[in-house]
Amino acid sequence: MIIYLSLFFYLKMMKQNLVIICLLGALTILLGAFGVHSLEESLTSQELKSFETAVKYQMYHVIVLLFVNTTSKFSDRSKKLITYILFAGIICFSGSIYTITLGADASYIWFVTPIGGLLFVLGWLKMGLDLYKK
């Protein structure tokens, strides 16, 4: 999770959202490969399923971020807000699941996962509202 937070704050300073999104997409592929090839024997089937869910949700939202940031359907202000909401959702949702499945004590961070899910919902609602207004 610390890696995610460090990456987020470093990437936040970069001016090009698309560069950030592409790096996040590459990280998603690396994490997915790591999960399949390195964790299969060390995690229970339920833990591996949770890890895979985190990877899937991260990739889904990377693709959504590509759409948001390459279409003219959103204002620059909306693009920025949606992007930050979904970045935070990825960090909280996927990042907390990665952290828990890799051995962290879930009792300290279990509440972060649903916050990430709520951020995903808020990002989707913001996109829907903006598209409805157009």
C-alpha positions as a LaTeX table, in Angstrom:
\begin{tabular}{lrrr}
\hline
Residue & $x$ (\AA) & $y$ (\AA) & $z$ (\AA) \\
\hline
Met1 & 0.00 & 0.00 & 0.00 \\
Ile2 & 2.91 & 2.33 & 0.72 \\
Ile3 & 4.16 & 1.75 & $-2.82$ \\
Tyr4 & 0.72 & 2.72 & $-4.12$ \\
Leu5 & 0.60 & 5.88 & $-2.04$ \\
Ser6 & 4.13 & 6.87 & $-3.06$ \\
Leu7 & 3.33 & 6.17 & $-6.70$ \\
Phe8 & 0.09 & 8.16 & $-6.49$ \\
Phe9 & 1.71 & 11.25 & $-4.97$ \\
Tyr10 & 4.63 & 11.11 & $-7.39$ \\
Leu11 & 2.34 & 10.66 & $-10.37$ \\
Lys12 & $-0.05$ & 13.35 & $-9.16$ \\
Met13 & 2.72 & 15.87 & $-9.70$ \\
Met14 & 3.10 & 14.84 & $-13.34$ \\
Lys15 & 1.12 & 16.97 & $-15.77$ \\
Gln16 & 0.01 & 14.30 & $-18.21$ \\
Asn17 & $-2.81$ & 12.08 & $-16.94$ \\
Leu18 & $-2.35$ & 9.70 & $-19.84$ \\
Val19 & 1.22 & 8.94 & $-18.82$ \\
Ile20 & 0.03 & 8.16 & $-15.31$ \\
Ile21 & $-2.77$ & 5.97 & $-16.63$ \\
Cys22 & $-0.43$ & 4.03 & $-18.91$ \\
Leu23 & 2.00 & 3.43 & $-16.05$ \\
Leu24 & $-0.88$ & 2.27 & $-13.88$ \\
Gly25 & $-1.97$ & $-0.08$ & $-16.67$ \\
Ala26 & 1.55 & $-1.51$ & $-16.90$ \\
Leu27 & 1.62 & $-1.96$ & $-13.13$ \\
Thr28 & $-1.68$ & $-3.81$ & $-13.37$ \\
Ile29 & $-0.21$ & $-6.28$ & $-15.86$ \\
Leu30 & 2.85 & $-6.79$ & $-13.67$ \\
Leu31 & 0.74 & $-7.38$ & $-10.57$ \\
Gly32 & $-1.49$ & $-9.82$ & $-12.44$ \\
Ala33 & 1.52 & $-11.78$ & $-13.68$ \\
Phe34 & 3.05 & $-11.71$ & $-10.20$ \\
Gly35 & $-0.17$ & $-13.06$ & $-8.73$ \\
Val36 & $-0.49$ & $-15.89$ & $-11.22$ \\
His37 & 3.14 & $-16.95$ & $-11.29$ \\
Ser38 & 4.41 & $-16.20$ & $-7.80$ \\
Leu39 & 1.49 & $-16.37$ & $-5.41$ \\
Glu40 & $-0.40$ & $-19.41$ & $-6.64$ \\
Glu41 & 1.37 & $-21.75$ & $-4.21$ \\
Ser42 & 1.61 & $-19.39$ & $-1.24$ \\
Leu43 & $-1.98$ & $-18.09$ & $-1.09$ \\
Thr44 & $-5.18$ & $-19.95$ & $-0.37$ \\
Ser45 & $-7.68$ & $-20.15$ & $-3.21$ \\
Gln46 & $-9.80$ & $-17.45$ & $-1.51$ \\
Glu47 & $-6.81$ & $-15.12$ & $-1.10$ \\
Leu48 & $-5.80$ & $-15.68$ & $-4.72$ \\
Lys49 & $-9.37$ & $-14.93$ & $-5.81$ \\
Ser50 & $-9.28$ & $-11.68$ & $-3.80$ \\
Phe51 & $-5.95$ & $-10.73$ & $-5.38$ \\
Glu52 & $-7.37$ & $-11.42$ & $-8.85$ \\
Thr53 & $-10.41$ & $-9.26$ & $-8.03$ \\
Ala54 & $-8.11$ & $-6.38$ & $-7.09$ \\
Val55 & $-6.23$ & $-6.75$ & $-10.39$ \\
Lys56 & $-9.48$ & $-6.90$ & $-12.42$ \\
Tyr57 & $-10.97$ & $-3.82$ & $-10.77$ \\
Gln58 & $-7.71$ & $-1.94$ & $-11.24$ \\
Met59 & $-7.63$ & $-2.77$ & $-14.96$ \\
Tyr60 & $-11.31$ & $-1.93$ & $-15.45$ \\
His61 & $-10.74$ & 1.50 & $-13.99$ \\
Val62 & $-7.52$ & 2.10 & $-15.94$ \\
Ile63 & $-9.55$ & 1.51 & $-19.11$ \\
Val64 & $-12.25$ & 3.89 & $-17.86$ \\
Leu65 & $-9.57$ & 6.49 & $-17.10$ \\
Leu66 & $-8.27$ & 6.17 & $-20.67$ \\
Phe67 & $-11.77$ & 6.84 & $-21.95$ \\
Val68 & $-12.36$ & 9.80 & $-19.66$ \\
Asn69 & $-9.02$ & 11.41 & $-20.49$ \\
Thr70 & $-9.18$ & 10.92 & $-24.27$ \\
Thr71 & $-12.75$ & 11.96 & $-24.99$ \\
Ser72 & $-14.07$ & 15.46 & $-25.46$ \\
Lys73 & $-17.27$ & 14.62 & $-23.59$ \\
Phe74 & $-15.88$ & 15.88 & $-20.29$ \\
Ser75 & $-14.57$ & 19.31 & $-19.33$ \\
Asp76 & $-10.96$ & 19.55 & $-18.14$ \\
Arg77 & $-12.23$ & 20.15 & $-14.61$ \\
Ser78 & $-14.43$ & 17.03 & $-14.74$ \\
Lys79 & $-11.63$ & 14.94 & $-16.22$ \\
Lys80 & $-9.36$ & 15.96 & $-13.35$ \\
Leu81 & $-11.99$ & 15.27 & $-10.69$ \\
Ile82 & $-13.03$ & 11.89 & $-12.12$ \\
Thr83 & $-9.38$ & 10.92 & $-12.54$ \\
Tyr84 & $-8.49$ & 11.77 & $-8.93$ \\
Ile85 & $-11.57$ & 9.97 & $-7.61$ \\
Leu86 & $-10.78$ & 6.81 & $-9.59$ \\
Phe87 & $-7.05$ & 6.97 & $-8.74$ \\
Ala88 & $-8.00$ & 7.13 & $-5.06$ \\
Gly89 & $-10.46$ & 4.28 & $-5.58$ \\
Ile90 & $-7.76$ & 2.11 & $-7.13$ \\
Ile91 & $-5.36$ & 2.89 & $-4.29$ \\
Cys92 & $-7.93$ & 2.20 & $-1.58$ \\
Phe93 & $-9.74$ & $-0.77$ & $-3.12$ \\
Ser94 & $-7.04$ & $-2.66$ & $-4.99$ \\
Gly95 & $-4.19$ & $-1.45$ & $-2.82$ \\
Ser96 & $-5.84$ & $-2.60$ & 0.40 \\
Ile97 & $-6.67$ & $-6.01$ & $-1.08$ \\
Tyr98 & $-3.08$ & $-6.44$ & $-2.28$ \\
Thr99 & $-1.82$ & $-5.46$ & 1.14 \\
Ile100 & $-4.16$ & $-7.83$ & 2.99 \\
Thr101 & $-3.54$ & $-10.80$ & 0.71 \\
Leu102 & 0.22 & $-10.32$ & 0.93 \\
Gly103 & 0.16 & $-10.68$ & 4.69 \\
Ala104 & $-0.84$ & $-7.44$ & 6.40 \\
Asp105 & $-3.10$ & $-7.66$ & 9.41 \\
Ala106 & $-6.56$ & $-7.07$ & 7.96 \\
Ser107 & $-7.90$ & $-5.77$ & 11.27 \\
Tyr108 & $-6.00$ & $-2.51$ & 10.71 \\
Ile109 & $-7.00$ & $-1.75$ & 7.12 \\
Trp110 & $-10.19$ & $-3.72$ & 6.35 \\
Phe111 & $-12.22$ & $-0.50$ & 6.21 \\
Val112 & $-10.13$ & 0.92 & 3.35 \\
Thr113 & $-11.50$ & $-1.55$ & 0.78 \\
Pro114 & $-15.13$ & $-0.38$ & 1.00 \\
Ile115 & $-13.95$ & 3.24 & 0.88 \\
Gly116 & $-12.27$ & 2.40 & $-2.42$ \\
Gly117 & $-15.48$ & 0.79 & $-3.64$ \\
Leu118 & $-17.42$ & 3.91 & $-2.68$ \\
Leu119 & $-14.92$ & 6.06 & $-4.58$ \\
Phe120 & $-15.45$ & 3.86 & $-7.67$ \\
Val121 & $-19.20$ & 4.40 & $-7.36$ \\
Leu122 & $-18.73$ & 8.16 & $-6.95$ \\
Gly123 & $-16.47$ & 8.28 & $-10.02$ \\
Trp124 & $-19.04$ & 6.42 & $-12.11$ \\
Leu125 & $-21.86$ & 8.66 & $-10.86$ \\
Lys126 & $-19.83$ & 11.77 & $-11.71$ \\
Met127 & $-19.22$ & 10.41 & $-15.22$ \\
Gly128 & $-22.89$ & 9.59 & $-15.62$ \\
Leu129 & $-23.98$ & 13.03 & $-14.44$ \\
Asp130 & $-21.59$ & 14.76 & $-16.82$ \\
Leu131 & $-22.70$ & 12.60 & $-19.75$ \\
Tyr132 & $-26.35$ & 13.23 & $-18.90$ \\
Lys133 & $-25.77$ & 17.00 & $-18.89$ \\
Lys134 & $-24.16$ & 16.92 & $-22.38$ \\
\hline
\end{tabular}
